[in-house]
Amino acid sequence: MADITSRQAEDVLTAALVKAEQIDTLMNVAIVDAGGNLKAFSRMDGAWLGSIDIALKKARTARFFDMNSGELGSLSQPGGPLFNIEVSNNGLITFPGGIPLRDENGQVIGGIGVSGSTVDNDQAVAEAGAKALT
């Protein structure tokens, strides 16, 4: 199984933080490896403490299911095929801001999770981080 390197994780983290600064928001950014273990993390000065756990859970959610956390959210609504999945795996986050990280061959090597603002801003920052691998 391929895994994100420390250097790649730092590149993803840096790109995400740059985007957060560009859109003038304070974020928590978590990068996990292929096994869902924390590889890199940053809490911007003044970012919400409650968003630390959310960022990590978004990253793990994206990696565990190899899909954006928001996509999983649409499948987990009442009546949906994955209703209540968010209570599995010691808690998942099923709204935007988590993205699986892929290498140049498209293989999932980790995940990024971002929390601290609106879900649109969280997603934009996560996307900027993920693009650092391409």
C-alpha positions, -999 to +999 in steps of 0.1 A: +000+000+000+014+034-009+015+060+018+019+097+020+055+108+028+063+134+055+074+158+027+041+154+008+021+158+040+040+191+047+034+203+011-003+196+015-005+213+048+014+244+036-009+247+005-040+245+027-027+271+051-018+295+023-054+292+009-068+298+044-048+330+047-059+341+012-095+338+021-089+353+055-101+325+077-087+306+106-085+268+101-074+235+117-059+213+090-052+176+095-034+152+072-036+115+077-017+087+061-031+057+042-040+040+075-059+070+088-031+080+113-023+116+119+007+126+097+007+164+099-015+190+117-017+228+121-041+249+141-038+285+130-036+311+157-071+317+170-088+288+152-116+272+171-105+245+195-136+225+188-126+222+151-094+202+159-113+170+163-136+178+134-106+183+110-091+150+121-124+132+117-130+147+082-095+135+071-101+100+085-136+099+069-122+108+035-095+081+038-116+054+053-141+056+025-119+071-003-144+098-010-150+134-001-167+137+033-195+157+018-203+129-007-206+105+022-229+130+038-254+128+009-255+090+012-260+091+050-292+112+051-324+097+066-336+070+042-302+069+025-282+037+020-256+048+046-279+064+072-262+066+106-227+057+093-213+088+111-216+069+144-192+042+131-154+042+134-154+062+166-172+090+148-171+103+112-178+137+098-202+137+068-201+172+057-176+190+033-140+196+042-125+161+039-108+149+008-088+117+000-053+124-011-041+106-042-006+102-057+003+108-093-011+074-102-045+081-086-038+057-056-052+070-023-022+077+000-040+096+028-066+123+035-069+159+044-095+174+068-102+210+073-124+227+099-129+262+112-152+282+089-182+275+066-183+242+049-176+260+016-144+275+030-134+243+046-138+225+013-119+252-006-090+249+017-090+211+016-091+213-022-061+236-023-042+212+000-050+182-021-039+200-053-004+202-039+001+166-048-006+171-085 
